[in-house]
Amino acid sequence: MNNNMPTLRIAITIGKYVTSGIKSVIINYYKNIDRIKIQFIFCL
């Protein structure tokens, strides 16, 4: 992505039936992404 590209927004829906392992993977991705280029939107 160059500076002219808009920010990529990713909506993540986490329901009550999602296991802890999946939540951990999503949080690890969130901690390690470039937040200027990619935004996570969490829907709980």
Contact map, one row per residue, 1 for C-alpha under 8 A:
11111000000000000000000000000000000010000000
11111000000000000000000000000000000000000000
11111100000000000000000000000000000000000000
11111100000000000000000000000000000000000000
11111110000000000000000000000000000000000000
00111111000000000000000000000000000010000000
00001111100000000000000000000000000111100000
00000111110000000000000000000000000011100000
00000011111000000000000000000000000001111000
00000001111100000000000000000000000001111000
00000000111110000000000000000000000000011110
00000000011111000000000000000000000000011110
00000000001111100000000000000000000000000111
00000000000111110100001000000000000000000111
00000000000011111100000000000000000000000001
00000000000001111100000000000000000000000000
00000000000000111110000000000000000000000000
00000000000001111111011000000000000000000000
00000000000000001111111000000000000000000000
00000000000000000111111100000000000000000000
00000000000000000011111110000000000000000000
00000000000000000111111111000000000000000000
00000000000001000111111111100000000000000000
00000000000000000001111111110000000000000000
00000000000000000000111111111000000000000000
00000000000000000000011111111100000000000000
00000000000000000000001111111110000000000000
00000000000000000000000111111111000000000000
00000000000000000000000011111111100000000000
00000000000000000000000001111111100000010000
00000000000000000000000000111111100000000000
00000000000000000000000000011111110000000000
00000000000000000000000000001111111001000000
00000000000000000000000000000001111111000000
00000000000000000000000000000000111111100000
00000010000000000000000000000000011111100000
10000111000000000000000000000000011111100000
00000011110000000000000000000000111111110000
00000011110000000000000000000000001111111000
00000000111100000000000000000100000001111100
00000000111100000000000000000000000000111110
00000000001111000000000000000000000000011111
00000000001111000000000000000000000000001111
00000000000011100000000000000000000000000111
